[in-house]
Amino acid sequence: MRVLAASTLALLGLSAAACGSDAGGERVAAPVETRPAAAAAAAAVAVRDKPLDGKVIVVDPGHNGGNAKHPKAINRQVNVLTQWKPCDTTGTATNNGYSEAAFAWDVSQRLVKILEERGATVKLTRKNNTSVGPCITERAAIGNKAEADAAISVHADGSAPANHGFHVIMPKKINGPVDPVVDDSRRLGLAVRDAFKKETGLPYSTYIGAKALSFRNDLGGLNLSTVPKIFIESGNMRNAGEAAKFQDPAFRQQIAQGLANGLQNYLK
């Protein structure tokens, strides 16, 4: 009977195996489809390896290395809604001449690399450290045009030598375009503050803000922003200890890592 059954099945274009039986008549489990599980695992790996996939971030390196040679261009007054201010400034420098513009450019390049490795699309507001500007109004416009999920302007301060520590600058409401993103900017600022401190070990500013948080309504890069945006003042370039750290490439990498972690913590 078993042979006859097999023959009959063969004539019907079927097989015993197709019915879930082997040649000995024992049941064989139907194959389990593993593709959905494999796809889910692959997706989990992608999320872990590219946690910022699909996010757009604008990185704004403060000032520019060529600004000092073009005072007429950078001193041109622009409207930041709460007042008129110079188009841009030269920034500060350490006592031995390491400029804020060079520091901001180096940290920003490191930051871009980390963010892109994590899957983000990153746009810089300037392409080098040898030209002029752009104006503070244009810097804000670049983030707005990109419809960035977050924007950060990288700086370091120039205060009295005894002052030290970092602080984050966030926007205030001004009855202007920044108002809808003030709350998100504050959340971004808190995330960056915490990650920056954890990664660099630098203390909160001893001379500005409360717990490294400062709120301002006079910065065009913030007032004109329609996307969540903050400034990071990484420390005081006129403080000998912090100036030495800023001139160490390894420490600048730590700064970039802290900023990237803060941005990721906010965006996730």
C-alpha positions as CSV (number, residue, x, y, z in Angstrom):
1,M,0.0,0.0,0.0
2,R,2.8,2.4,0.8
3,V,4.4,1.9,-2.6
4,L,1.0,2.3,-4.3
5,A,0.4,5.5,-2.4
6,A,3.7,6.9,-3.4
7,S,3.1,6.0,-7.0
8,T,-0.3,7.5,-7.0
9,L,1.2,10.7,-5.5
10,A,3.9,10.8,-8.1
11,L,1.2,10.6,-10.8
12,L,-0.5,13.5,-9.3
13,G,2.7,15.5,-9.4
14,L,3.3,15.4,-5.7
15,S,5.7,13.6,-3.4
16,A,5.6,12.1,0.1
17,A,8.1,14.7,1.2
18,A,5.8,17.5,0.0
19,C,3.1,16.1,2.3
20,G,5.5,16.3,5.2
21,S,6.5,12.6,5.3
22,D,9.9,11.0,4.7
23,A,10.4,7.7,2.8
24,G,9.8,5.8,6.0
25,G,6.5,7.5,6.6
26,E,7.6,9.6,9.6
27,R,6.5,13.2,9.8
28,V,9.1,15.9,8.8
29,A,8.6,19.4,10.2
30,A,7.9,22.0,7.5
31,P,10.8,24.4,7.1
32,V,10.6,27.5,9.3
33,E,10.8,30.8,7.5
34,T,13.7,32.7,9.0
35,R,13.9,35.7,6.8
36,P,11.8,38.0,9.0
37,A,13.9,37.2,12.0
38,A,17.1,37.8,10.0
39,A,15.8,41.1,8.6
40,A,14.9,42.2,12.1
41,A,18.4,41.3,13.3
42,A,19.9,43.2,10.4
43,A,17.8,46.2,11.2
44,A,18.8,46.1,14.8
45,V,22.5,46.1,13.8
46,A,21.9,49.0,11.4
47,V,20.2,51.0,14.1
48,R,23.1,50.3,16.5
49,D,25.8,51.1,13.9
50,K,24.0,54.1,12.3
51,P,21.9,55.6,15.1
52,L,21.6,58.9,13.3
53,D,20.5,57.6,10.0
54,G,18.0,60.0,8.4
55,K,19.0,62.9,10.7
56,V,20.2,66.2,9.3
57,I,22.7,68.2,11.5
58,V,24.2,71.6,10.8
59,V,27.6,72.2,12.4
60,D,28.7,75.9,12.6
61,P,32.4,76.5,13.3
62,G,32.5,79.9,14.9
63,H,34.2,82.9,13.1
64,N,36.8,82.3,10.3
65,G,40.5,82.5,9.9
66,G,40.4,85.2,7.2
67,N,38.1,87.6,9.2
68,A,40.8,89.7,10.7
69,K,42.1,90.7,7.2
70,H,38.7,91.9,6.1
71,P,37.4,94.3,8.7
72,K,35.1,96.1,6.4
73,A,33.3,92.9,5.4
74,I,32.9,91.5,9.0
75,N,32.0,94.9,10.5
76,R,29.0,95.4,8.2
77,Q,25.9,95.7,10.4
78,V,23.2,93.1,10.1
79,N,19.8,92.9,11.7
80,V,19.4,90.1,14.3
81,L,15.8,91.3,15.2
82,T,16.7,92.4,18.7
83,Q,19.5,94.7,17.6
84,W,22.0,95.4,14.8
85,K,25.3,93.6,15.1
86,P,28.5,93.1,13.0
87,C,28.2,90.5,10.3
88,D,30.9,88.4,12.1
89,T,33.9,88.8,14.4
90,T,37.4,87.6,14.6
91,G,36.9,85.6,17.8
92,T,39.5,85.2,20.6
93,A,42.8,83.3,20.9
94,T,45.1,81.8,23.5
95,N,47.9,83.9,24.8
96,N,50.3,82.2,22.4
97,G,48.1,82.9,19.4
98,Y,46.1,79.7,18.8
99,S,42.9,81.2,17.4
100,E,39.3,80.4,18.3
101,A,38.5,80.1,14.6
102,A,41.2,77.4,14.1
103,F,40.0,75.6,17.2
104,A,36.4,75.7,16.1
105,W,37.3,74.5,12.6
106,D,39.3,71.6,13.9
107,V,36.7,70.5,16.4
108,S,33.9,70.8,13.8
109,Q,35.7,68.7,11.3
110,R,36.2,66.0,13.9
111,L,32.5,66.3,14.9
112,V,31.4,66.0,11.3
113,K,33.3,62.8,10.8
114,I,31.8,61.2,13.9
115,L,28.3,62.2,13.0
116,E,28.6,60.9,9.5
117,E,30.0,57.6,10.7
118,R,26.8,57.4,12.8
119,G,24.7,57.9,9.7
120,A,23.8,61.6,9.9
121,T,23.7,64.0,7.0
122,V,25.9,66.9,8.1
123,K,26.3,70.4,6.6
124,L,29.0,72.9,7.6
125,T,28.4,76.6,7.5
126,R,31.9,77.3,6.2
127,K,34.2,75.3,4.0
128,N,37.6,76.3,5.3
129,N,39.4,78.4,7.9
130,T,41.0,80.9,5.4
131,S,38.1,82.9,4.1
132,V,35.6,85.4,5.5
133,G,32.4,84.8,7.4
134,P,29.7,84.0,6.6
135,C,27.6,86.5,8.4
136,I,25.7,85.4,11.5
137,T,22.5,85.8,9.6
138,E,23.7,83.5,6.8
139,R,24.8,80.9,9.4
140,A,21.3,80.7,10.7
141,A,19.8,80.6,7.2
142,I,22.0,77.5,6.3
143,G,20.4,75.5,9.1
144,N,16.9,76.7,8.2
145,K,17.3,75.8,4.6
146,A,18.6,72.4,5.5
147,E,15.5,71.9,7.8
148,A,18.1,70.5,10.3
149,D,17.0,68.3,13.1
150,A,19.6,70.1,15.2
151,A,22.3,72.7,14.8
152,I,25.3,73.6,16.9
153,S,27.7,76.5,16.8
154,V,31.2,75.6,18.1
155,H,33.1,78.3,20.0
156,A,35.5,78.9,22.9
157,D,35.5,82.0,25.1
158,G,38.0,84.7,25.8
159,S,37.5,85.8,29.4
160,A,39.7,86.8,32.4
161,P,42.6,84.3,33.0
162,A,41.2,83.1,36.3
163,N,37.8,82.2,34.8
164,H,37.4,78.7,33.5
165,G,34.8,76.1,32.5
166,F,32.4,75.6,29.6
167,H,28.9,76.8,29.1
168,V,26.0,76.2,26.6
169,I,24.1,79.2,25.1
170,M,20.4,78.7,24.2
171,P,17.9,81.1,22.7
172,K,15.1,83.1,24.4
173,K,11.8,83.9,23.0
174,I,11.8,87.2,21.1
175,N,8.5,87.2,19.3
176,G,10.4,86.0,16.3
177,P,11.2,82.9,14.2
178,V,13.1,81.2,17.0
179,D,10.2,81.1,19.4
180,P,8.7,77.7,18.3
181,V,12.1,75.9,18.8
182,V,13.1,77.5,22.1
183,D,12.0,74.5,24.2
184,D,13.6,72.0,21.8
185,S,16.8,74.1,21.9
186,R,16.8,73.9,25.6
187,R,16.5,70.1,25.5
188,L,19.3,70.0,23.0
189,G,21.4,72.2,25.3
190,L,20.9,70.0,28.3
191,A,21.8,66.9,26.3
192,V,25.0,68.5,25.0
193,R,26.0,69.9,28.4
194,D,25.7,66.5,30.1
195,A,27.5,64.6,27.4
196,F,30.2,67.3,27.0
197,K,31.0,67.2,30.7
198,K,31.1,63.4,30.9
199,E,33.4,63.1,27.9
200,T,35.8,66.0,28.6
201,G,35.8,66.3,32.4
202,L,35.7,70.1,32.1
203,P,33.8,71.9,34.8
204,Y,30.8,74.1,34.4
205,S,31.7,77.8,33.8
206,T,32.7,79.7,36.9
207,Y,31.7,83.1,35.4
208,I,28.7,82.7,33.1
209,G,25.3,81.1,33.5
210,A,23.9,78.6,36.0
211,K,25.1,75.0,35.8
212,A,26.7,75.8,32.5
213,L,23.4,77.1,30.9
214,S,23.1,80.6,29.5
215,F,20.1,82.1,27.7
216,R,20.5,85.0,25.3
217,N,18.4,87.0,22.9
218,D,21.2,89.0,21.2
219,L,22.8,86.3,19.0
220,G,21.8,86.3,15.3
221,G,22.7,82.7,14.9
222,L,20.0,81.8,17.5
223,N,17.4,84.6,17.0
224,L,17.0,83.8,13.3
225,S,17.0,80.0,13.6
226,T,13.9,78.1,12.9
227,V,15.5,74.8,13.9
228,P,16.7,73.7,17.3
229,K,20.1,75.3,17.8
230,I,22.7,76.0,20.5
231,F,26.2,77.5,21.0
232,I,28.9,75.7,22.9
233,E,31.6,77.8,24.5
234,S,34.0,75.0,25.1
235,G,36.0,76.8,27.8
236,N,38.2,79.9,28.3
237,M,41.0,80.2,25.8
238,R,42.7,82.8,28.1
239,N,42.9,80.3,31.0
240,A,46.3,78.6,30.9
241,G,45.0,75.2,31.8
242,E,42.1,75.2,29.3
243,A,44.3,76.8,26.6
244,A,46.8,73.9,26.9
245,K,44.0,71.4,26.6
246,F,42.5,73.0,23.5
247,Q,45.9,72.8,21.7
248,D,46.0,69.1,22.2
249,P,44.5,67.2,19.3
250,A,43.5,64.3,21.5
251,F,41.5,66.6,23.7
252,R,39.9,68.2,20.7
253,Q,38.8,64.7,19.7
254,Q,37.3,64.3,23.2
255,I,35.4,67.6,22.7
256,A,34.0,66.4,19.3
257,Q,33.1,63.0,20.9
258,G,31.2,64.8,23.7
259,L,29.3,67.0,21.3
260,A,28.4,64.1,19.0
261,N,27.1,62.1,22.0
262,G,25.0,65.0,23.2
263,L,23.5,65.5,19.7
264,Q,22.7,61.8,19.5
265,N,21.2,61.7,22.9
266,Y,18.9,64.6,21.9
267,L,18.0,63.2,18.5
268,K,17.3,59.6,19.6
